Amino acid sequence: MNDTVLSLTTADGRAQLVRFYRDALLGDVMPFWLRHGMDREHGGIITSLDRDGTVVDTDKSVWFQGRAGWMFATLYNTIERRAEWLEAARSCVEFDRRHCFAPDGKMWFSVTREGRPLRMRRYVYSESFAAIAFAAYAKASGDARAAEDAVKTFATYLRYSFEPGVMTPKFEPTRPAKSIGPHMIGIASAQELRVNLGDVSVAGRTCTEWIDRSIAEIERDFMKPDHEALMEVVAPDGGVIDHFDGRTLNPGHAIEAAWFIMHEGKLRGDQRLVRIGLTILGWMWARGWDEEFGGIYYFRDLRGLPVQEYWHDMKFWWPHNEAIIATLLAWALTGDAKYARWHQMAHDWSFAHFPDPEHGEWYGYLHRDGSVSSRLKGGMWKGPFHLPRMLWYCWQTLAAPR
């Protein structure tokens, strides 16, 4: 790809990128999943696929019934009212409804192809992704029940995430901690409910009020200006936990949080929120970018000490998706050439290493040097979400009037 294609700072370059992201989304990634992933017999989506789309395992990720349902419905709502997209969204949403809720209202983490429960996990991200799928499908289809399901399921997410004593503790009370994850996913989920259903009230607060609550806690307790880092885990009062888990940083996760907050600032015209997101992006780009081999490290240590997890220097697909979004959005909001340069770095490295030119889509897991670690195109954690969301968001951001 030549420099003109990658230049955010010229009209021709932006036009080339619009076409690049659009064509990758509509001509490669979504056709791959429609062709290979959709379960025509039992409904929903199967994500455990070999590089050529061959099904490797038929057990279903409940996360991805919601994530894929949201993606297909969002394309239908924002790009074109294609019947195949609406049908794919419907299939995922209906599979969730029929098979993925336990009797107590909590959702399973994984089920068999037919929908029999396999695993329940303590956290409630299945619920957050189901909520955004229900909301987007409600807008796409006019299904009033889906709108009700979105609110009900998001309320379950909020209850387990933020009501003291509801979620089973992960550790013993010796060293209490809290995670940034529920706040991040809460922000993104509330944003999607709001865009599709309006600023509805859920569990006593509007979507905007839930967003404000989580951004405030991230700013107060997880941002550490003295370390120039966004923490993944902190003590209940925001203190740094100086042990392996407490010091472990996830640059891609933090960069994802950065663009969620920048996006909120953009929607509101709130420069303070934009600055918070830009600050997080700057800190975590500096910590996350691999100066020797390129790409985004998976884990880093707050103090530069060795990281416990052995995959710490691998290159996963999704942090690169988030970095491409965050740097493009930062440039769009500021016009600063620094962010255009970072975007080009993230884009160039990602598209040089992750895509499979023979069979399409992206590999998910690379070694530090960019060589392929696994030929899987999907599994319990990878499917049509981070990559198509990146392609869609970047396309729409660049195509919008400036």
PyMOL commands that set and color helices and strands:
alter all, ss='L'
color gray80, all
select helices_A, chain A and resi 3-6+11-36+62-78+83-99+125-141+144-162+181-197+207-222+244-247+251-268+271-288+317-334+337-353+386-399
alter helices_A, ss='H'
color red, helices_A
select strands_A, chain A and resi 60-61+110-111+117-119+178-179+201-202+205-206+223-224+229-230+233-234+248-249+300-301+315-316+365-366+372-374
alter strands_A, ss='S'
color yellow, strands_A
deselect
rebuild
show_as cartoon
